Amino acid sequence: MFHVNIQKTLSAPDNKTFCLSAAFQTSAKRNAILGVSGSGKTLLLKSIAGLFTPDTGEIRFNQQVFFDAAKKINAPANKRRLAFVFQDYALFPHLTVRQNIAFGLTTGLFNPKKHQRLPETDYWLTQMDLQNVAEHYPAQLSGGQKQRTALARALITEPQALLLDEPFSALDANLRQKMRRELLEWQTRLNLPVLLITHDEADVNALADAVWIMENGHLRAE
């Protein structure tokens, strides 16, 4: 399913360098990469999503080649059909919950209209239990509501896989447990391949069948 073998060297202002060297392949539906902050996890996830370009290597998903440095292939993010949920959820503060979710359906330069009703949006508002806050703005939401909004915006696009960047780090301990259960239910229901990165072993224990460890830019099997 995922086949990744990439390298990237980054230079810092203090003349130090950071080398990302990551190789793995998996056919599991629930995958996790565990590592501390700054170990290179997010760089790897963004590379897979098409938000960051490696120096060398290749990235494939099923039979699709997303990146191949030798063949000069680098598919843009919107062509990879991989949903990416950011650590801070990246909700648009000036858009309502309804608009944020509907944004996943837009392809032009204009935001969804505030009072526009789309059946796909209504479906995900119901599924994520967000009907009562549909017209609220992100600043008015709880942590769990923000996460469900971000997840709905990702899933409304009907992605072929879901990439999660530290999905529970902004939540308190009790809410983390609840959201882990909800995410597992959604993954099972949709049979959607998931790759999450986290520093929390509890996330791995609850959600992953295949696990790798990231240390100083290097990936190894658990």
Buried (B, 14 or more C-beta within 10 A) or exposed (E): BBBBBBBBEEEEEEEEEBEBBBBBEBEBBBBBBBBEEEBBBBBBBBBBBBBBEBEBBBBBBEEEBBBBBEEEEBBEBEEBBBBBBBBEBEBEEEBBBBBBBBBBEEEEEEBBEEEEEBEBBBBBBEBBEBEEBBEBBBEEBEBBBBBBBBBBBBBBBEBBBBBBBBBBBBBEEEBBBEBBEBBBEBBEEBEBBBBBBBBBEEBBEBBBEBBBBBEEBBBEEE
